[in-house]
Amino acid sequence: MSDETVRTADMRIPGDLTKEQFMDRLVRVDHAGEYGAVRIYSGQMAVMGRGQHKHTLKHMLEQEVVHKDYFEKAIADRQGRPTLLQPVWHVAGWALGAGTALLGERAAMACTVAVEEAIDEHYAEQAAQLGDDEAELKQTILKFRDEELEHRDIGYQNGAEQAPAYPLLYGAIKRGTKLAIWLSERI
């Protein structure tokens, strides 16, 4: 291994995004994802916020708000812009959270598992692409990733896999989350 500093986009090949384009996409999609997570947990709180999972949902929601606020500031600091799909994620996130909660607590936890596993993969990929010049951002993404994995584990501990039609529900939500990531990077 070399003693040289690795910078973001050093391994860029013709046709790849420039560092500026990559970073613009990164903060936009991460803000969109955290915004969506806030909406999902808000929807779950609206349905289940007085039940046995009240404190758990509140804890996860509070962490997601911190994540969203961080990326909101990063967008402003980098003179970027949020995704144009934010109004869609506003409605879709809340509907996903409330809808799965209406299907039952285990379905809500299955939603959490599916979303957080997609985000885990996304954050791991991003962290691998960031160089030493973005060390603070990389460390923040890794910290947020750990918190997302905590949320996933909470979902498993609370019966996510016992949700009705778990494989279908999990698969649909995870694929939908990956599509939302792809769209939010680009729009």
N, C-alpha and C positions, 0 to 999 in steps of 0.2 A: 504494500500500500504506500502511496506517495505522501510526502509531507505537505504537498500543495493544498491550498484551500480549494474546496469544491464550491462552485457557484451554481445557483439555479440556472438551468438552461445551458450549462457547459456542454452537455452531450447532445445538443440540438443538431438535427440534420436538416437539410433543405426541405422546406415544406412544413416544418414544425412551427408551432407558435413561437413568437419572440417571447423573451422573458416578461415584457410588459403585458402582452396579450395573455400569457399563461397566468400571471398574477391577477390580472383583472378577472379572468374566469374563476380562479380559485376563490377569491374573496366573495365574488358574486354568488357562486354556487353554495359556498359554505354558509353565507348569510341566508340564502333561500332555504337551505336545509334546516337550519336552526329556527328560522321563522316558522317553517312548516311544523317542526317538532313542538314549538310553543303552542301552535294552533291544535295539534293532535292532543296534547295533554290538557289543553283548555277544554276541548270537546269531551274528553274522558272525565274531567273534573265536573263538567256540567251534569253528567249522568251519574257518576259514581262518587262525587265529591263529599258525600255525607256518610258513605259506607266504610267498610273495614279498610279500604285502600286509600282513604283520605290523606293521611300523612305521607304515604309512599308517593302518591301522585303529586302532591304539593312539593315534595323534595325534588322529584324529577323535573317538574315544571320550572322550579326556581333555578335549577342548573341550566336548563335550556334557555331561560331568559338571559342568564349571564353569557352563554355562548352567542346568542343572537346579538346582544349588545356589543360584544367584542367585535364581531364581524361587521356590524353596522358602523362602528368607529373605523375599522380597517378600510371599508369602502370609502368613507369620507376622507381619511388620511391619504389614500392612494388615488383620490379623485376618480373613483370608479362610479358605477351605478348598480343599483339592485336589479334583479331580473324583472323584465316586463311582465312576467307571469305571476308576480306577487299577489295580485288580486285573486287569481285562480287558486294559489296555494292557501290564501286566507280562508276561502270557503272550503276547498277540498280537504285541507288539514283538519279543520274543525269537524267536518262531516265524517271523515275517517275515524277520528277519535270518538265522537259521539256515537257513530254507527256501530263500531265494534263494541263499545261499552253497552249499547242497547242489546247486542247479541249475548252479552254476559261478561262477567269479570274475566273469565278465561280467554274469551275472544279478544278483549281489550289487551290482555297480557300477550296474546299471540301477535297482535298488531305491534306492540312494543318490541318484541323479539325480532320480528321481520324487519322493521324499520331500522332498529339499532344494529343489526347484523349487516345490512346494506351500508350504513354509515361507517361502521368499523372498517369494512373493505375499502370504502372511498377514502377515509382519512389515512389508512395505511398506505395506499397508493400515492396520495398527495405527499405524505411525509417522506416517502422514498424519492420523490422528485425534487424536493427542496434542498438547496445547498447551504453551505455555511453562512452565506450572505443573508439567509432568511432563518437564522437559528432561533430567534425569539418566536417567530410564527410557527416554526416546526415544533418547538417545545409546547406551545399552546395547543396546537392541533393534537399532539400526542396526549396531552393532559385531558383535552375534551374527549378524545377517543376512549381513554380509560373510563371516563364518566359515562359514556354511551354504553360501554361494555358492562358497567355496573347496572345500568337500566335493563340491558338484555338479561343479565343474571337475575334481576328482580322478577322479570317476566317469567323466566323458567321456574323460579322458586314459587311462583304463584299460579302454577298450573297451565301455562301457555299451551303446552303440548296436549292437554286434555280438552282443549277447545273443540267444539263440534267442527268436523271437517278441517282439522288443523292443517294438514298438508296443502289443501286447496287455498285456505285463507292465508297461510304463511306465504305460499308461493305467489299468489296474486299481489299481496301487499309488497313483498320484496321486489318483484318485477316492476310494480308501479313506482316504488321508491327509486329504483335504478333509472327508470324512464324520466322521472322528475329531475334527477341529478343531471342526466344528459341534456334535457331541455333547458334547465336553468343555467347551465354553463354557456349555452349558445344564444339564449333569447333574453 
